[in-house]
Amino acid sequence: MSIAIVGAGIIGASVTYHLKKTGYNDEIDVYEKLDAPGEASTSLCAGGARNLWSTSVNLALATESLRRFASFKEETGRTIGYENIGYLFCLYEEEYKQIEGFLPEWKKYGVNAELIPAERISDFVPKLIPDVDDEVKELLNIKPFRGALWGKDCCALNPTSCTTAMFDCAKEMGGIELHLGTEVEKIIIGGGKVKGLEMKNGEKINCDRCVVAAGTWSGVLLEKSGVDIPIVPIKRMLFTVYLPPELGFEHIPMTIIDRGVYFRVEAGNLLVGRAKEDQEPGFDTTVENKYYVDEMNPYMQVRIPGTEYCRILSSWGGLYAVTPDNNAIIGEYPGIDGLYLITGFSGHGVMEAPAAGRALAELITEGEYKTIDLSPLSIKRFKEGKLIKETIVI
Ligand SMILES: Cc1cc2nc3c(=O)[nH]c(=O)nc-3n(C[C@H](O)[C@H](O)[C@H](O)COP(=O)(O)OP(=O)(O)OC[C@H]3O[C@@H](n4cnc5c(N)ncnc54)[C@H](O)[C@@H]3O)c2cc1C
C-alpha cells in the first residue's frame, strides 16, 4: 500500500524513520512545501525536552522520547546536540504542594524528579533570589519560591539536526522519496477512504494512506480536503540575549521562573521564552522585542542580579499548533480509511516526537499500538468530551 506523508518537520521525520524501522516495505513519499526538512516550527523552537508531565499519555510519550534522545548517537551514529542539562521549575507554595502529589506516579515511570528547598536553588542558578521585597512582589504580582522541581533526565537538543538525522537514516533503509518544495493542496478523499493527493501545481498522485504531519498548517490542509480538525496557530517568541556576568551561569539547567519565563544557555548566550497569555490565534509571526523588555526581563531582573545586562542579540517568532486541550491529535481519522493524523502538539512536539512517531508507525504497519497506547489522543476525544487535562504547562 502506498503512503504519503505531508510535512517534513520532526514529526514527519519520526513517522518516516519508524515506518522503516517497523518494517514498512512499500514506497514512502514525503511532501514538504519548504526547501529543507525541519524549517518550520521545528527549527524555531527552544529545543527543550522534559519528562515532567501530569497526564499518563504525556508522561509515557516524553519518558520514552527522552530515553531515545539520550541514546540517539548509539542508535543512529548521528549527533543531535543532545545535552543532559536538566529542567528546574521554580515553584510557589501551592505549585510545590501540587508537585509533591505527582512524585509517586513519576517514580513508577522511572522519572528522575526531586523537590529541592528554596535555599538550594542558587546551587543550580547562581545568585537566584527565592524571595524579593514586598513592594516588588506586589508590583509584578509574584510570590516567594517555596522551592524547585529538579528534573535530572531532562535535556536540550537541536531539533533540526534530529529531523535531518531521522530522514537520513530512513533513506539509508531505502524506499523513501523526500519531495521538497512541494506543497500539497488537498487530500483526495472518496467513499470513506484516501484516494490520493492534489498538489498546489495541479499534479495529482494516487495513494491509499496519508499521514498528516503538517504541524500548524494541518487544519488548513484538512479543511481544503473537507475534514474539520480543531487546530489553531498561535505565535510564540524566543530571544537570544547576553549571558549575565555571573560565574557558573553557563552551566544552568533549563530554568523556569515567574509567569512561565524560561531560559537556558545556547551557544554561549541565553535563550529566553515566555508564552504571551493574550496572544490571539493567527499565522502572523512578527517578533515583538518590547515583549521581552517589558514582560520577560523584569522577572529575570528581580530574581537574578545581572540579568538587566541581558540585552537582545536576536529574536524570532514561530507557531504552536494548538488544540483545545493543548495536546496532540494522533491516530486514524474516524470514518476515513487511510487518513492518519499526527499533529497539534501545542508546544511539546519535539520532546514527544520519537515515541509518537514510533507509535503511529506501529498503528499503520501492525494495525495497533504496541509500545504506547495513544488512543486517548484520538480526535474522537473532542466529540466525546474526554479532553486530556495537562496541568504542567509552560
Ligand atoms: C517558539 C517555540 C518554542 C518551542 N519550544 C519547544 C520546546 O522547547 N520543546 C518542544 O518539544 N517543542 C517546542 N515547540 C514546539 C515544537 O516546535 C513543535 O511542536 C514541533 O516542531 C512540531 O513539529 P511538526 O513536525 O509537527 O511541525 P513543523 O516543524 O511545523 O513541520 C510541519 C511541516 O509541514 C509542512 N507543511 C505544512 N503544510 C504543508 C502542505 N500543505 N504541503 C507540504 N508541506 C506542508 C511545513 O512546511 C512544515 O515543514 C516550540 C515551538 C515554538 C514556535
PDBQT file of the ligand as one rigid body, heavy atoms in Angstrom, charges set to zero:
ROOT
HETATM    1  C1  LIG A 401       8.981  29.467  19.919  1.00  0.00    +0.000 C 
HETATM    2  C2  LIG A 401       8.716  27.985  20.037  1.00  0.00    +0.000 A 
HETATM    3  C3  LIG A 401       9.319  27.259  21.061  1.00  0.00    +0.000 A 
HETATM    4  C4  LIG A 401       9.096  25.888  21.168  1.00  0.00    +0.000 A 
HETATM    5  N1  LIG A 401       9.778  25.182  22.119  1.00  0.00    +0.000 NA
HETATM    6  C5  LIG A 401       9.623  23.841  22.193  1.00  0.00    +0.000 A 
HETATM    7  C6  LIG A 401      10.404  23.071  23.104  1.00  0.00    +0.000 A 
HETATM    8  O1  LIG A 401      11.255  23.593  23.829  1.00  0.00    +0.000 OA
HETATM    9  N2  LIG A 401      10.213  21.728  23.124  1.00  0.00    +0.000 N 
HETATM   10  C7  LIG A 401       9.291  21.112  22.319  1.00  0.00    +0.000 A 
HETATM   11  O2  LIG A 401       9.133  19.896  22.426  1.00  0.00    +0.000 OA
HETATM   12  N3  LIG A 401       8.569  21.821  21.442  1.00  0.00    +0.000 NA
HETATM   13  C8  LIG A 401       8.709  23.156  21.350  1.00  0.00    +0.000 A 
HETATM   14  N4  LIG A 401       7.990  23.874  20.427  1.00  0.00    +0.000 N 
HETATM   15  C9  LIG A 401       7.002  23.174  19.609  1.00  0.00    +0.000 C 
HETATM   16  C10 LIG A 401       7.660  22.406  18.500  1.00  0.00    +0.000 C 
HETATM   17  O3  LIG A 401       8.414  23.297  17.698  1.00  0.00    +0.000 OA
HETATM   18  C11 LIG A 401       6.585  21.720  17.662  1.00  0.00    +0.000 C 
HETATM   19  O4  LIG A 401       5.689  21.014  18.491  1.00  0.00    +0.000 OA
HETATM   20  C12 LIG A 401       7.214  20.739  16.680  1.00  0.00    +0.000 C 
HETATM   21  O5  LIG A 401       8.248  21.342  15.952  1.00  0.00    +0.000 OA
HETATM   22  C13 LIG A 401       6.133  20.217  15.754  1.00  0.00    +0.000 C 
HETATM   23  O6  LIG A 401       6.748  19.534  14.694  1.00  0.00    +0.000 OA
HETATM   24  P1  LIG A 401       5.925  19.274  13.380  1.00  0.00    +0.000 P 
HETATM   25  O7  LIG A 401       6.762  18.411  12.542  1.00  0.00    +0.000 OA
HETATM   26  O8  LIG A 401       4.551  18.827  13.747  1.00  0.00    +0.000 OA
HETATM   27  O9  LIG A 401       5.705  20.734  12.753  1.00  0.00    +0.000 OA
HETATM   28  P2  LIG A 401       6.627  21.590  11.774  1.00  0.00    +0.000 P 
HETATM   29  O10 LIG A 401       8.040  21.597  12.178  1.00  0.00    +0.000 OA
HETATM   30  O11 LIG A 401       5.959  22.910  11.605  1.00  0.00    +0.000 OA
HETATM   31  O12 LIG A 401       6.537  20.762  10.438  1.00  0.00    +0.000 OA
HETATM   32  C14 LIG A 401       5.386  20.720   9.638  1.00  0.00    +0.000 C 
HETATM   33  C15 LIG A 401       5.868  20.797   8.200  1.00  0.00    +0.000 C 
HETATM   34  O13 LIG A 401       4.760  20.611   7.329  1.00  0.00    +0.000 OA
HETATM   35  C16 LIG A 401       4.997  21.421   6.198  1.00  0.00    +0.000 C 
HETATM   36  N5  LIG A 401       3.695  21.617   5.549  1.00  0.00    +0.000 N 
HETATM   37  C17 LIG A 401       2.595  22.201   6.071  1.00  0.00    +0.000 A 
HETATM   38  N6  LIG A 401       1.577  22.166   5.210  1.00  0.00    +0.000 NA
HETATM   39  C18 LIG A 401       2.035  21.563   4.084  1.00  0.00    +0.000 A 
HETATM   40  C19 LIG A 401       1.458  21.250   2.831  1.00  0.00    +0.000 A 
HETATM   41  N7  LIG A 401       0.186  21.542   2.573  1.00  0.00    +0.000 N 
HETATM   42  N8  LIG A 401       2.216  20.626   1.902  1.00  0.00    +0.000 NA
HETATM   43  C20 LIG A 401       3.524  20.309   2.178  1.00  0.00    +0.000 A 
HETATM   44  N9  LIG A 401       4.128  20.605   3.341  1.00  0.00    +0.000 NA
HETATM   45  C21 LIG A 401       3.386  21.201   4.287  1.00  0.00    +0.000 A 
HETATM   46  C22 LIG A 401       5.566  22.706   6.775  1.00  0.00    +0.000 C 
HETATM   47  O14 LIG A 401       6.247  23.461   5.814  1.00  0.00    +0.000 OA
HETATM   48  C23 LIG A 401       6.458  22.158   7.873  1.00  0.00    +0.000 C 
HETATM   49  O15 LIG A 401       7.804  21.995   7.457  1.00  0.00    +0.000 OA
HETATM   50  C24 LIG A 401       8.206  25.235  20.265  1.00  0.00    +0.000 A 
HETATM   51  C25 LIG A 401       7.617  25.964  19.232  1.00  0.00    +0.000 A 
HETATM   52  C26 LIG A 401       7.870  27.323  19.101  1.00  0.00    +0.000 A 
HETATM   53  C27 LIG A 401       7.234  28.073  17.961  1.00  0.00    +0.000 C 
ENDROOT
TORSDOF 0
